[in-house]
């Protein structure tokens, strides 16, 4: 079984970010990131969390997810 935590600064609205001097693009929000992983076979584990993350200045939204591996079947 694989385990991951998906996190984003916004839960339901896209985040704005830019690379170098390029225009700003939309970064997926938590809901979109979770939906992408569900389509890839991941399952949410528990509820959504809200708190600080060492790589961000402010709090983030997070969702733990699991995926069964083919080796265990």
C-alpha positions in Angstrom: 0.0 0.0 0.0 1.3 3.5 -0.9 0.6 6.5 1.3 0.8 10.2 0.4 -0.4 13.6 1.6 -1.7 16.1 -0.9 -1.6 19.7 0.2 -2.4 23.1 -1.3 -2.7 26.7 0.0 -6.3 26.9 -1.1 -9.0 24.3 -0.7 -11.5 25.3 -3.5 -10.1 28.2 -5.6 -7.1 27.9 -7.9 -3.8 29.3 -6.7 -1.9 31.9 -8.7 1.9 31.3 -9.3 4.5 32.3 -11.8 7.8 31.0 -13.1 10.5 33.6 -13.6 9.0 36.5 -15.6 6.2 34.5 -17.1 2.5 35.5 -16.6 0.7 34.0 -13.6 -0.9 30.5 -14.1 -3.5 28.7 -12.1 -2.2 26.0 -9.7 -4.8 23.4 -8.8 -6.6 23.7 -5.5 -6.8 20.8 -3.0 -10.1 19.6 -4.4 -8.7 19.4 -7.9 -5.5 17.7 -6.7 -7.5 15.0 -4.8 -9.9 14.5 -7.8 -6.8 13.9 -10.1 -5.4 11.3 -7.7 -8.8 9.6 -7.3 -8.9 9.1 -11.1 -5.5 7.5 -10.8 -6.7 4.9 -8.2 -5.9 6.7 -4.9 -8.5 6.8 -2.1 -8.9 9.6 0.5 -8.0 8.5 4.0 -9.8 10.4 6.8 -10.8 14.0 6.6 -9.2 17.2 5.4 -6.6 18.9 7.7 -5.7 22.5 8.0 -2.5 23.7 9.5 1.1 24.9 9.0 3.6 23.3 6.6 7.3 23.9 6.8 7.6 24.8 3.0 4.9 27.5 3.1 4.7 30.7 5.0 1.1 30.2 6.0 -1.3 27.4 6.7 -2.3 24.8 4.1 -5.1 22.4 3.4 -4.1 18.7 3.3 -5.6 15.3 2.5 -4.1 11.9 3.3 -4.5 9.3 0.5 -3.7 5.6 0.0 -3.4 3.4 -3.0 -3.2 -0.4 -3.1 -0.2 -1.7 -5.0 -0.4 -4.7 -7.5 2.1 -6.6 -5.3 -0.4 -7.0 -2.5 -3.2 -8.4 -4.6 
